[in-house]
Amino acid sequence: MSISKYIDLITSQHKVQPKFIAWLSSPLNIVNDGINQSKKLPDDFDIDKAIGVQLDTLGEIIGRSRYLPFQPTAGISPVLDDENYRIALKAKIAQNQWDGTIPQIYEIWESLFDDVRLMIVDNQNMTMAALIEGTLSTTARELVASGLIIPKPAGVGLQIIEVTDVDSQTFVGGLVTGTEIITIYTNTPA
């Protein structure tokens, strides 16, 4: 909104009165500022653009706190930074809209981690396994391991297996204790 279109409506005998123009412009500028600010609100609370307190407000609406319900390993703070909190919020939104199918799990995963591959295996015994191929950040690994990323039906167990390529001539297998992620190292032939 521009106040000039309202100022232009002033009759000619009052247009030459600077005090009247200033008096009329003052409340119009206040309203104009409020309208301009309200037009920015959708962008301010867009999940891809929001930062800090704006993300916290979105988290309250979505139902996911910035504070993790567990203490992460390796001395990482249980308070998520904006980037990882955005991932956790997007995952929560996707979980709330999940239709219960494996293909949609892949869609959710690709929207969160487009450079890391996921494969879901339904074990047909009320358990499923998620094989993750690629490199996740430590915090992202913690989010996945704690069940905050991959949706699953109630009562179904989930085992998460992370497959990582290493440059070595020997095969090494390892189990990371203290988390639900089993890490399998495979070598890439030179």
N, C-alpha and C positions, 0 to 999 in steps of 0.2 A: 504494500500500500504506500502511496506517496501522498503527503499532505498538500502538495501543490494543487491538486485538483480541487481541494476544498478551499484553499486560499484564493484560487481563481474565481470562486463563486461570490466573493465579497464585492459588494456594490462599489461603484467608482468613488463615491464620496468618502467611503471608509478605507479604500485601498491605499490612500496617501497618508494614513495615520499609522506611524510605526509602532506606537504603543499598543494599538488595537491588534495589529498583525502579530506582535510578540505575545500578547495576551491569548489570542486564539491559537497560535502555533504551539504554545506550551502544552496544553492537554492533548492536542492532536499528535504531537511528537511522542508523548507517553503511550498513547494507544497504538501508534505506529510501531514503536519499539516492541510492545507486547505482541502484536500480530507477527512481526518479523521473527521474534523469538519462538513463538508457537509453531511457525512454519519449519523451524530447525529441529523440533523435537523428534520427529520420526527418524531423522538421520542420527541424532544424538543417541538414540536408543536402538539403533540397528545393531544387531549382535556382531556383525563384522566390523563395525566402526566404533562401537562403544569402548570406553576405557574406564578403569578405576571404579569410582562410585556408581557410574552408569551401569557397568557390568554387575556390580553388587545388587543394584535395584532389579535388573533383569533376573539375577539368580533368585531373589526372593519371589518373584512372580513365577518363575519356572519351577522352583522347588529344589534347587541345588545350591549348597553353600560353597563359598570360596575355601572354607576350612575343611580339610580332608578328615574323614572319620577314623583315621589311623595315622600312626607316625611312620612316614616313609623311611626307607633305608638310606644309607650313605649320608646321613646328616642333612637331608633335604628338608626344607621347611614344610610343615603341613598346610601352609597358606599358599594357595596357587597363585602364580603370576597371571597377568592378563591373558597371555597366549594360551596357556594350559587351561585356564578357567573357561575361556571361550570354547575350547574343545569339549570340556566337561559339560558345558551348558548345551552345546549343539547335540551331544550324545544323549542328554536327558530329554531334549525335545524329540529327538528321533525315537528314543525308547517309548515315549508316551504315545507316539503315533505308529509304532511298529505293528504290522499286521500278523506277526507270528510266523512268517515264512523265512526260510534261509536266504532266498534271493534278496529279500529286503535287508537282511543283515549285511550282505555284500554292498548294497547301495549306501547304507549308513556308514560302513567302514570306509568306502571310497570317498565319501564326502568329508571324512575327517582326516584320513591318511591316504592321500592319492599315490604316494610313492612307496607304500608298504603293502605287500600282498597278504590276503587273508584267505584261508580255506577252512570251511566248517565241515566237520564229520559228525553225522548223527550216528551214534553207536547203537541205536535201537534198544537201549536198556535204561532209558531216562538219564542218560549222560550224553554229552557232546564234547568234541574236542575242537579247539580253534588253533590252527597252525598259522603262525605269523612269520612271513618271510620278508626280511628287510630290517632296517635299523630304526628303532624308536628311541626317543630321548628317555632318560631315566625316569622323569616324571610321567611321561606318557606310558611307559611300561608299568609304573605303579598304578596308574589309573585303570589300565587294562586288567592287571592282576587283581585289583580290588573289586572288579565287576561293575565299574562305573561307565564302561564304554560299550561292550558287546551285550546286546539284549539277549535274554534267554527266558523261556517259559518258567513259571513258578514250579519248583520241585525238580527241576532238571539240573544235574550237576554239570559243571563246565571245567574242563581241563585246558589250560592254555599252553601251547608249545611254541617256542620261538626258535626258528631255524635261522642260523646266521652263517654266512660264508666267511671262511678265513683263508688267508694265503699261507698254506702249509702243506707239506707232503704227507702228513700223518692225520688220521682221523681222530678227533677227540670228542668224547661225549661227556656231558656234564649236567648235573641237576643243581639248580640254584635253590638252596634251602631257604626257608623263611618266607617264600612267596609261592604263588601258585604257578609260576612260569617255569617250565622245564626248558632249558636251553640246549639245543643240539647243534654242535658245530660240524659243518661239512667242509671238506676242502674243495677248491676249484682247481682242476688239473691245469698245470702251467703249459 
